[in-house]
């Protein structure tokens, strides 16, 4: 007697695993969400968008100059601290915040403050700040800058404006991308104030009436559906993939 015995116990377990996988598509959907997010990030990085409007360029330039103004003020403050520390180390200025408060109206303190204000480093940095304010804030003219100081300020202004204007279009939006998987669906969204993401993505008008040029970063193409099918097939075939 010839007997043929086929053991399908292992195959049954694989089909059970396949059935379980089909019930829970979360791993496949997470992979798909990661793919969609990376594709959107690639579009942000490519910067293949319509150019910024003149108004937006001007706003960016103003932000660049404002940033430089804060740096110039910090330069003055740092130099004052260095000058004060120098007076303190020489024993001409009181030590510590409490001592400074107690000595605020003493002759020695006033002399130390005057020495700080009249130090060359403080005067130079204050002159640069005054000139910046004269150019851009309607301030009064201060001490005349040297040629080297003028060139340095001109260069800093140019760098500040170039950095602000040359920043990436939609530069902050990549941070808003979020992938969620729930109830058998995967969602890639970008949530922003007043729905700026959607306005850019579809070329809509914003809350203040300005119409955005269309800068599409989130969309679903037919090739994306092909990717999803491939991911689903791969996930379904995992139980049948030989190990080792």
C-alpha atoms as an extended CHARMM CRD file, in Angstrom:
* protein
*
       244  EXT
         1         1  UNK       CA              0.0000000000        0.0000000000        0.0000000000  PROA      1               0.0000000000
         2         2  UNK       CA              1.2910000000        3.4080000000       -0.9570000000  PROA      2               0.0000000000
         3         3  UNK       CA              0.4210000000        6.1740000000        1.4620000000  PROA      3               0.0000000000
         4         4  UNK       CA              0.8600000000        9.8960000000        0.7850000000  PROA      4               0.0000000000
         5         5  UNK       CA              0.6640000000       12.1080000000        3.8100000000  PROA      5               0.0000000000
         6         6  UNK       CA              0.5750000000       15.8940000000        3.5520000000  PROA      6               0.0000000000
         7         7  UNK       CA              0.9770000000       17.9350000000        6.7240000000  PROA      7               0.0000000000
         8         8  UNK       CA             -0.6300000000       21.3500000000        6.3490000000  PROA      8               0.0000000000
         9         9  UNK       CA             -0.4350000000       22.2690000000        9.9980000000  PROA      9               0.0000000000
        10        10  UNK       CA              2.2810000000       24.8530000000        9.3120000000  PROA      10              0.0000000000
        11        11  UNK       CA              0.3830000000       26.3060000000        6.3910000000  PROA      11              0.0000000000
        12        12  UNK       CA             -2.7330000000       26.6080000000        8.5300000000  PROA      12              0.0000000000
        13        13  UNK       CA             -0.7850000000       28.5900000000       11.0890000000  PROA      13              0.0000000000
        14        14  UNK       CA              0.5350000000       30.8600000000        8.3320000000  PROA      14              0.0000000000
        15        15  UNK       CA             -2.9580000000       31.4550000000        7.0310000000  PROA      15              0.0000000000
        16        16  UNK       CA             -4.0980000000       32.2090000000       10.5660000000  PROA      16              0.0000000000
        17        17  UNK       CA             -1.2650000000       34.7430000000       10.8070000000  PROA      17              0.0000000000
        18        18  UNK       CA             -2.3010000000       36.1540000000        7.4260000000  PROA      18              0.0000000000
        19        19  UNK       CA             -5.8770000000       36.5300000000        8.6470000000  PROA      19              0.0000000000
        20        20  UNK       CA             -4.6800000000       38.3290000000       11.7520000000  PROA      20              0.0000000000
        21        21  UNK       CA             -2.5180000000       40.6250000000        9.6210000000  PROA      21              0.0000000000
        22        22  UNK       CA             -5.4680000000       41.4340000000        7.4000000000  PROA      22              0.0000000000
        23        23  UNK       CA             -7.4900000000       42.4050000000       10.4560000000  PROA      23              0.0000000000
        24        24  UNK       CA             -4.8000000000       44.8060000000       11.6660000000  PROA      24              0.0000000000
        25        25  UNK       CA             -3.4630000000       46.9780000000        8.8660000000  PROA      25              0.0000000000
        26        26  UNK       CA             -1.7700000000       49.4110000000       11.2620000000  PROA      26              0.0000000000
        27        27  UNK       CA              1.8300000000       48.4080000000       10.3470000000  PROA      27              0.0000000000
        28        28  UNK       CA              1.1170000000       48.7940000000        6.6240000000  PROA      28              0.0000000000
        29        29  UNK       CA             -0.6470000000       52.1180000000        7.1160000000  PROA      29              0.0000000000
        30        30  UNK       CA              2.1940000000       53.4400000000        9.2800000000  PROA      30              0.0000000000
        31        31  UNK       CA              4.6440000000       52.5840000000        6.5140000000  PROA      31              0.0000000000
        32        32  UNK       CA              2.4150000000       54.3770000000        4.0190000000  PROA      32              0.0000000000
        33        33  UNK       CA              2.1630000000       57.4060000000        6.2720000000  PROA      33              0.0000000000
        34        34  UNK       CA              5.9300000000       57.5270000000        6.6140000000  PROA      34              0.0000000000
        35        35  UNK       CA              6.2790000000       57.3590000000        2.8240000000  PROA      35              0.0000000000
        36        36  UNK       CA              3.8160000000       60.2280000000        2.2990000000  PROA      36              0.0000000000
        37        37  UNK       CA              5.5280000000       62.3650000000        4.9370000000  PROA      37              0.0000000000
        38        38  UNK       CA              8.9760000000       61.8140000000        3.4300000000  PROA      38              0.0000000000
        39        39  UNK       CA              7.6480000000       62.7000000000       -0.0140000000  PROA      39              0.0000000000
        40        40  UNK       CA              6.1560000000       65.9410000000        1.3170000000  PROA      40              0.0000000000
        41        41  UNK       CA              9.4490000000       66.7830000000        3.0630000000  PROA      41              0.0000000000
        42        42  UNK       CA             11.2760000000       66.2100000000       -0.2170000000  PROA      42              0.0000000000
        43        43  UNK       CA              8.9980000000       68.7390000000       -1.9130000000  PROA      43              0.0000000000
        44        44  UNK       CA              9.6770000000       71.2980000000        0.8000000000  PROA      44              0.0000000000
        45        45  UNK       CA             13.4060000000       70.7000000000        0.3820000000  PROA      45              0.0000000000
        46        46  UNK       CA             13.2690000000       71.0300000000       -3.4250000000  PROA      46              0.0000000000
        47        47  UNK       CA             11.7710000000       74.5510000000       -3.1210000000  PROA      47              0.0000000000
        48        48  UNK       CA             10.1710000000       74.2330000000       -6.5550000000  PROA      48              0.0000000000
        49        49  UNK       CA              7.5640000000       76.8630000000       -5.6870000000  PROA      49              0.0000000000
        50        50  UNK       CA              6.3930000000       80.2180000000       -7.0980000000  PROA      50              0.0000000000
        51        51  UNK       CA              8.6140000000       83.0470000000       -5.8830000000  PROA      51              0.0000000000
        52        52  UNK       CA              7.7440000000       85.1680000000       -2.8610000000  PROA      52              0.0000000000
        53        53  UNK       CA              5.7200000000       88.3240000000       -3.4400000000  PROA      53              0.0000000000
        54        54  UNK       CA              7.3830000000       91.7300000000       -3.0830000000  PROA      54              0.0000000000
        55        55  UNK       CA              5.3710000000       92.3710000000        0.0870000000  PROA      55              0.0000000000
        56        56  UNK       CA              6.5980000000       89.1390000000        1.6500000000  PROA      56              0.0000000000
        57        57  UNK       CA             10.1900000000       89.9360000000        0.6810000000  PROA      57              0.0000000000
        58        58  UNK       CA              9.8700000000       93.3340000000        2.3750000000  PROA      58              0.0000000000
        59        59  UNK       CA              8.4470000000       91.7390000000        5.5300000000  PROA      59              0.0000000000
        60        60  UNK       CA             11.3130000000       89.2730000000        5.6470000000  PROA      60              0.0000000000
        61        61  UNK       CA             13.8510000000       92.0480000000        5.1570000000  PROA      61              0.0000000000
        62        62  UNK       CA             12.2730000000       93.9850000000        8.0320000000  PROA      62              0.0000000000
        63        63  UNK       CA             12.5050000000       90.9040000000       10.2690000000  PROA      63              0.0000000000
        64        64  UNK       CA             16.1660000000       90.5380000000        9.3350000000  PROA      64              0.0000000000
        65        65  UNK       CA             16.8960000000       94.1350000000       10.3210000000  PROA      65              0.0000000000
        66        66  UNK       CA             14.9590000000       93.7180000000       13.5620000000  PROA      66              0.0000000000
        67        67  UNK       CA             17.0760000000       90.6880000000       14.3910000000  PROA      67              0.0000000000
        68        68  UNK       CA             20.2420000000       92.6990000000       13.7230000000  PROA      68              0.0000000000
        69        69  UNK       CA             18.9620000000       95.5210000000       15.9500000000  PROA      69              0.0000000000
        70        70  UNK       CA             18.6100000000       93.0810000000       18.8460000000  PROA      70              0.0000000000
        71        71  UNK       CA             22.1660000000       91.8720000000       18.2710000000  PROA      71              0.0000000000
        72        72  UNK       CA             23.5040000000       95.4380000000       18.2540000000  PROA      72              0.0000000000
        73        73  UNK       CA             21.7360000000       96.1320000000       21.5500000000  PROA      73              0.0000000000
        74        74  UNK       CA             23.2310000000       92.9640000000       23.0170000000  PROA      74              0.0000000000
        75        75  UNK       CA             26.6720000000       94.1300000000       21.8320000000  PROA      75              0.0000000000
        76        76  UNK       CA             26.2550000000       97.3550000000       23.7930000000  PROA      76              0.0000000000
        77        77  UNK       CA             25.0490000000       95.4970000000       26.8800000000  PROA      77              0.0000000000
        78        78  UNK       CA             27.9050000000       93.0060000000       26.7890000000  PROA      78              0.0000000000
        79        79  UNK       CA             30.4720000000       95.7650000000       26.3960000000  PROA      79              0.0000000000
        80        80  UNK       CA             28.9790000000       97.6770000000       29.3230000000  PROA      80              0.0000000000
        81        81  UNK       CA             29.2560000000       94.5670000000       31.4680000000  PROA      81              0.0000000000
        82        82  UNK       CA             32.8910000000       94.0750000000       30.4610000000  PROA      82              0.0000000000
        83        83  UNK       CA             33.6370000000       97.7180000000       31.2610000000  PROA      83              0.0000000000
        84        84  UNK       CA             31.8590000000       97.4650000000       34.6100000000  PROA      84              0.0000000000
        85        85  UNK       CA             33.7430000000       94.2810000000       35.4830000000  PROA      85              0.0000000000
        86        86  UNK       CA             36.9550000000       96.0930000000       34.6850000000  PROA      86              0.0000000000
        87        87  UNK       CA             35.9960000000       98.9430000000       37.0340000000  PROA      87              0.0000000000
        88        88  UNK       CA             35.0160000000       96.4260000000       39.7220000000  PROA      88              0.0000000000
        89        89  UNK       CA             38.2940000000       94.5200000000       39.4280000000  PROA      89              0.0000000000
        90        90  UNK       CA             40.1280000000       97.8070000000       39.8410000000  PROA      90              0.0000000000
        91        91  UNK       CA             38.1310000000       98.4530000000       43.0160000000  PROA      91              0.0000000000
        92        92  UNK       CA             36.3010000000      101.4050000000       41.4960000000  PROA      92              0.0000000000
        93        93  UNK       CA             32.8420000000       99.8460000000       41.3040000000  PROA      93              0.0000000000
        94        94  UNK       CA             30.8200000000       98.0700000000       44.0310000000  PROA      94              0.0000000000
        95        95  UNK       CA             30.5530000000       94.2800000000       43.8170000000  PROA      95              0.0000000000
        96        96  UNK       CA             27.2810000000       92.4300000000       43.5450000000  PROA      96              0.0000000000
        97        97  UNK       CA             23.7110000000       93.5660000000       42.8590000000  PROA      97              0.0000000000
        98        98  UNK       CA             23.0070000000       94.4260000000       46.4970000000  PROA      98              0.0000000000
        99        99  UNK       CA             26.1170000000       96.5690000000       46.8290000000  PROA      99              0.0000000000
       100       100  UNK       CA             25.3200000000       98.3220000000       43.5570000000  PROA      100             0.0000000000
       101       101  UNK       CA             21.8130000000       99.0720000000       44.8240000000  PROA      101             0.0000000000
       102       102  UNK       CA             23.1390000000      100.4390000000       48.1250000000  PROA      102             0.0000000000
       103       103  UNK       CA             25.7440000000      102.5390000000       46.3570000000  PROA      103             0.0000000000
       104       104  UNK       CA             23.4850000000      103.7300000000       43.5390000000  PROA      104             0.0000000000
       105       105  UNK       CA             23.5880000000      107.3620000000       44.5900000000  PROA      105             0.0000000000
       106       106  UNK       CA             27.1200000000      107.4800000000       45.9390000000  PROA      106             0.0000000000
       107       107  UNK       CA             29.7560000000      109.5050000000       44.1980000000  PROA      107             0.0000000000
       108       108  UNK       CA             31.9080000000      106.4490000000       43.6140000000  PROA      108             0.0000000000
       109       109  UNK       CA             29.0980000000      104.5800000000       41.8910000000  PROA      109             0.0000000000
       110       110  UNK       CA             28.2530000000      107.5350000000       39.6880000000  PROA      110             0.0000000000
       111       111  UNK       CA             31.8850000000      107.8620000000       38.7230000000  PROA      111             0.0000000000
       112       112  UNK       CA             32.0560000000      104.1540000000       37.8910000000  PROA      112             0.0000000000
       113       113  UNK       CA             28.9260000000      104.4000000000       35.7500000000  PROA      113             0.0000000000
       114       114  UNK       CA             30.3570000000      107.4110000000       33.9680000000  PROA      114             0.0000000000
       115       115  UNK       CA             33.5840000000      105.5250000000       33.3560000000  PROA      115             0.0000000000
       116       116  UNK       CA             31.6340000000      102.6090000000       31.8700000000  PROA      116             0.0000000000
       117       117  UNK       CA             29.5910000000      104.8670000000       29.5760000000  PROA      117             0.0000000000
       118       118  UNK       CA             32.6930000000      106.7170000000       28.4000000000  PROA      118             0.0000000000
       119       119  UNK       CA             34.8220000000      103.6350000000       27.7500000000  PROA      119             0.0000000000
       120       120  UNK       CA             35.9540000000      103.2980000000       24.1620000000  PROA      120             0.0000000000
       121       121  UNK       CA             34.3260000000       99.9030000000       23.6210000000  PROA      121             0.0000000000
       122       122  UNK       CA             30.9190000000      101.0680000000       24.8470000000  PROA      122             0.0000000000
       123       123  UNK       CA             31.1150000000      104.3180000000       22.8680000000  PROA      123             0.0000000000
       124       124  UNK       CA             31.9720000000      102.4790000000       19.6480000000  PROA      124             0.0000000000
       125       125  UNK       CA             29.1600000000       99.9690000000       19.9810000000  PROA      125             0.0000000000
       126       126  UNK       CA             26.6630000000      102.6240000000       21.0010000000  PROA      126             0.0000000000
       127       127  UNK       CA             27.6810000000      104.6970000000       17.9790000000  PROA      127             0.0000000000
       128       128  UNK       CA             26.9840000000      101.7400000000       15.6930000000  PROA      128             0.0000000000
       129       129  UNK       CA             23.5620000000      101.2060000000       17.3050000000  PROA      129             0.0000000000
       130       130  UNK       CA             22.7600000000      104.9220000000       17.0040000000  PROA      130             0.0000000000
       131       131  UNK       CA             23.6870000000      104.8990000000       13.3160000000  PROA      131             0.0000000000
       132       132  UNK       CA             21.5150000000      101.8310000000       12.7130000000  PROA      132             0.0000000000
       133       133  UNK       CA             18.5860000000      103.5760000000       14.4330000000  PROA      133             0.0000000000
       134       134  UNK       CA             19.1950000000      106.7220000000       12.3700000000  PROA      134             0.0000000000
       135       135  UNK       CA             19.0280000000      104.6880000000        9.1560000000  PROA      135             0.0000000000
       136       136  UNK       CA             16.0320000000      102.5200000000        9.9550000000  PROA      136             0.0000000000
       137       137  UNK       CA             14.1780000000      103.8820000000       12.9950000000  PROA      137             0.0000000000
       138       138  UNK       CA             14.3160000000      107.6360000000       12.4600000000  PROA      138             0.0000000000
       139       139  UNK       CA             16.6480000000      108.0730000000       15.3990000000  PROA      139             0.0000000000
       140       140  UNK       CA             18.9780000000      110.9920000000       15.9590000000  PROA      140             0.0000000000
       141       141  UNK       CA             22.4970000000      110.8040000000       14.6130000000  PROA      141             0.0000000000
       142       142  UNK       CA             25.1540000000      109.9220000000       17.1520000000  PROA      142             0.0000000000
       143       143  UNK       CA             28.9090000000      109.8980000000       16.9810000000  PROA      143             0.0000000000
       144       144  UNK       CA             30.2600000000      109.6720000000       13.4440000000  PROA      144             0.0000000000
       145       145  UNK       CA             31.3830000000      106.1710000000       12.5040000000  PROA      145             0.0000000000
       146       146  UNK       CA             34.8020000000      105.4420000000       11.1360000000  PROA      146             0.0000000000
       147       147  UNK       CA             35.0860000000      104.0340000000        7.6300000000  PROA      147             0.0000000000
       148       148  UNK       CA             35.7680000000      100.5820000000        9.0730000000  PROA      148             0.0000000000
       149       149  UNK       CA             32.6990000000      100.7990000000       11.3140000000  PROA      149             0.0000000000
       150       150  UNK       CA             30.5110000000      101.9280000000        8.4090000000  PROA      150             0.0000000000
       151       151  UNK       CA             31.7120000000       99.0550000000        6.2210000000  PROA      151             0.0000000000
       152       152  UNK       CA             31.1530000000       96.6000000000        9.0420000000  PROA      152             0.0000000000
       153       153  UNK       CA             27.6000000000       97.8470000000        9.6880000000  PROA      153             0.0000000000
       154       154  UNK       CA             26.7890000000       97.8140000000        5.9630000000  PROA      154             0.0000000000
       155       155  UNK       CA             28.0070000000       94.2270000000        5.6960000000  PROA      155             0.0000000000
       156       156  UNK       CA             26.0300000000       93.1340000000        8.7660000000  PROA      156             0.0000000000
       157       157  UNK       CA             22.8650000000       94.7210000000        7.3970000000  PROA      157             0.0000000000
       158       158  UNK       CA             23.3450000000       92.9960000000        4.0450000000  PROA      158             0.0000000000
       159       159  UNK       CA             23.9320000000       89.6180000000        5.6960000000  PROA      159             0.0000000000
       160       160  UNK       CA             20.9120000000       90.0050000000        7.9820000000  PROA      160             0.0000000000
       161       161  UNK       CA             18.5980000000       90.9080000000        5.1000000000  PROA      161             0.0000000000
       162       162  UNK       CA             20.0080000000       88.2220000000        2.7930000000  PROA      162             0.0000000000
       163       163  UNK       CA             19.5790000000       85.5490000000        5.4590000000  PROA      163             0.0000000000
       164       164  UNK       CA             15.9810000000       86.5470000000        6.1610000000  PROA      164             0.0000000000
       165       165  UNK       CA             14.9520000000       86.9590000000        2.5230000000  PROA      165             0.0000000000
       166       166  UNK       CA             16.8450000000       83.8870000000        1.3580000000  PROA      166             0.0000000000
       167       167  UNK       CA             15.2670000000       81.5540000000        3.8840000000  PROA      167             0.0000000000
       168       168  UNK       CA             13.2430000000       78.6380000000        2.4980000000  PROA      168             0.0000000000
       169       169  UNK       CA              9.7290000000       79.2800000000        1.2150000000  PROA      169             0.0000000000
       170       170  UNK       CA              7.2260000000       77.6800000000        3.6070000000  PROA      170             0.0000000000
       171       171  UNK       CA             10.2090000000       77.2460000000        5.8880000000  PROA      171             0.0000000000
       172       172  UNK       CA              8.2270000000       76.4500000000        9.0580000000  PROA      172             0.0000000000
       173       173  UNK       CA              5.5710000000       74.1940000000        7.5240000000  PROA      173             0.0000000000
       174       174  UNK       CA              7.6130000000       70.9540000000        7.4520000000  PROA      174             0.0000000000
       175       175  UNK       CA              7.4830000000       70.9930000000       11.2580000000  PROA      175             0.0000000000
       176       176  UNK       CA              3.6810000000       70.8490000000       11.1650000000  PROA      176             0.0000000000
       177       177  UNK       CA              3.4460000000       67.5620000000        9.2380000000  PROA      177             0.0000000000
       178       178  UNK       CA              1.7820000000       64.8450000000       11.2710000000  PROA      178             0.0000000000
       179       179  UNK       CA              0.8400000000       61.2610000000       10.4100000000  PROA      179             0.0000000000
       180       180  UNK       CA             -2.0310000000       59.5460000000       12.2010000000  PROA      180             0.0000000000
       181       181  UNK       CA             -3.3150000000       55.9990000000       11.7650000000  PROA      181             0.0000000000
       182       182  UNK       CA             -6.7550000000       55.1340000000       13.1190000000  PROA      182             0.0000000000
       183       183  UNK       CA             -9.7740000000       53.0450000000       12.1320000000  PROA      183             0.0000000000
       184       184  UNK       CA             -8.1380000000       51.5880000000        9.0630000000  PROA      184             0.0000000000
       185       185  UNK       CA             -7.0740000000       54.9530000000        7.6390000000  PROA      185             0.0000000000
       186       186  UNK       CA             -3.8250000000       56.8700000000        7.4070000000  PROA      186             0.0000000000
       187       187  UNK       CA             -3.8310000000       60.6820000000        7.4480000000  PROA      187             0.0000000000
       188       188  UNK       CA             -1.0530000000       63.1330000000        6.6330000000  PROA      188             0.0000000000
       189       189  UNK       CA             -1.9370000000       66.6490000000        7.6830000000  PROA      189             0.0000000000
       190       190  UNK       CA             -0.3460000000       70.0300000000        8.2790000000  PROA      190             0.0000000000
       191       191  UNK       CA             -2.1950000000       72.1470000000       10.8160000000  PROA      191             0.0000000000
       192       192  UNK       CA             -1.3910000000       75.8370000000       10.9930000000  PROA      192             0.0000000000
       193       193  UNK       CA             -2.9650000000       79.0690000000       12.2080000000  PROA      193             0.0000000000
       194       194  UNK       CA             -5.7860000000       80.2030000000        9.8890000000  PROA      194             0.0000000000
       195       195  UNK       CA             -5.1980000000       77.1060000000        7.7250000000  PROA      195             0.0000000000
       196       196  UNK       CA             -2.1580000000       78.5870000000        5.9840000000  PROA      196             0.0000000000
       197       197  UNK       CA             -1.0350000000       75.0900000000        4.9740000000  PROA      197             0.0000000000
       198       198  UNK       CA             -4.2360000000       74.4570000000        3.0520000000  PROA      198             0.0000000000
       199       199  UNK       CA             -4.1290000000       77.9370000000        1.5260000000  PROA      199             0.0000000000
       200       200  UNK       CA             -0.6100000000       77.3220000000        0.2120000000  PROA      200             0.0000000000
       201       201  UNK       CA             -1.3700000000       73.7470000000       -0.8580000000  PROA      201             0.0000000000
       202       202  UNK       CA             -4.4710000000       74.7180000000       -2.8740000000  PROA      202             0.0000000000
       203       203  UNK       CA             -3.7470000000       78.3500000000       -3.7370000000  PROA      203             0.0000000000
       204       204  UNK       CA             -6.5700000000       79.8180000000       -1.6350000000  PROA      204             0.0000000000
       205       205  UNK       CA             -7.1700000000       83.1820000000        0.0200000000  PROA      205             0.0000000000
       206       206  UNK       CA             -6.1660000000       83.5860000000        3.6490000000  PROA      206             0.0000000000
       207       207  UNK       CA             -8.0810000000       85.2540000000        6.4730000000  PROA      207             0.0000000000
       208       208  UNK       CA             -6.7710000000       88.7170000000        5.5670000000  PROA      208             0.0000000000
       209       209  UNK       CA             -7.8520000000       88.3310000000        1.9410000000  PROA      209             0.0000000000
       210       210  UNK       CA             -4.4750000000       87.6990000000        0.3190000000  PROA      210             0.0000000000
       211       211  UNK       CA             -4.5170000000       84.9330000000       -2.2700000000  PROA      211             0.0000000000
       212       212  UNK       CA             -1.6370000000       82.5090000000       -1.9580000000  PROA      212             0.0000000000
       213       213  UNK       CA              0.0840000000       81.1200000000       -5.0490000000  PROA      213             0.0000000000
       214       214  UNK       CA             -0.4260000000       77.3700000000       -5.1580000000  PROA      214             0.0000000000
       215       215  UNK       CA              2.5110000000       75.5440000000       -3.5610000000  PROA      215             0.0000000000
       216       216  UNK       CA              1.3770000000       71.9350000000       -3.4270000000  PROA      216             0.0000000000
       217       217  UNK       CA              3.2030000000       69.6700000000       -0.9990000000  PROA      217             0.0000000000
       218       218  UNK       CA              0.4790000000       67.2490000000        0.1290000000  PROA      218             0.0000000000
       219       219  UNK       CA             -1.4150000000       65.2830000000       -2.5090000000  PROA      219             0.0000000000
       220       220  UNK       CA             -2.2140000000       61.7130000000       -3.5080000000  PROA      220             0.0000000000
       221       221  UNK       CA             -1.1890000000       60.4560000000       -6.9700000000  PROA      221             0.0000000000
       222       222  UNK       CA             -1.9150000000       57.1930000000       -8.7200000000  PROA      222             0.0000000000
       223       223  UNK       CA              1.6690000000       56.1320000000       -8.0670000000  PROA      223             0.0000000000
       224       224  UNK       CA              0.9990000000       56.5470000000       -4.3560000000  PROA      224             0.0000000000
       225       225  UNK       CA             -1.8050000000       54.0020000000       -4.6100000000  PROA      225             0.0000000000
       226       226  UNK       CA              0.6460000000       51.6410000000       -6.3130000000  PROA      226             0.0000000000
       227       227  UNK       CA              3.0200000000       52.1210000000       -3.3660000000  PROA      227             0.0000000000
       228       228  UNK       CA              0.1970000000       51.3620000000       -0.9390000000  PROA      228             0.0000000000
       229       229  UNK       CA             -0.6800000000       48.1770000000       -2.8190000000  PROA      229             0.0000000000
       230       230  UNK       CA              2.9610000000       47.0980000000       -2.7210000000  PROA      230             0.0000000000
       231       231  UNK       CA              3.1630000000       47.7310000000        1.0080000000  PROA      231             0.0000000000
       232       232  UNK       CA             -0.0360000000       45.7580000000        1.6230000000  PROA      232             0.0000000000
       233       233  UNK       CA              1.2260000000       42.8280000000       -0.4400000000  PROA      233             0.0000000000
       234       234  UNK       CA              4.5550000000       42.8380000000        1.4070000000  PROA      234             0.0000000000
       235       235  UNK       CA              2.8120000000       42.8890000000        4.7770000000  PROA      235             0.0000000000
       236       236  UNK       CA              0.4930000000       40.0570000000        3.7430000000  PROA      236             0.0000000000
       237       237  UNK       CA              3.3820000000       37.9090000000        2.4800000000  PROA      237             0.0000000000
       238       238  UNK       CA              5.4270000000       38.2270000000        5.6750000000  PROA      238             0.0000000000
       239       239  UNK       CA              3.8920000000       35.0040000000        7.1800000000  PROA      239             0.0000000000
       240       240  UNK       CA              5.0010000000       33.0760000000        4.0810000000  PROA      240             0.0000000000
       241       241  UNK       CA              8.5460000000       34.5020000000        3.9450000000  PROA      241             0.0000000000
       242       242  UNK       CA             11.1570000000       31.8250000000        4.7420000000  PROA      242             0.0000000000
       243       243  UNK       CA             13.1530000000       32.5820000000        7.8730000000  PROA      243             0.0000000000
       244       244  UNK       CA             16.9480000000       32.3610000000        7.9570000000  PROA      244             0.0000000000
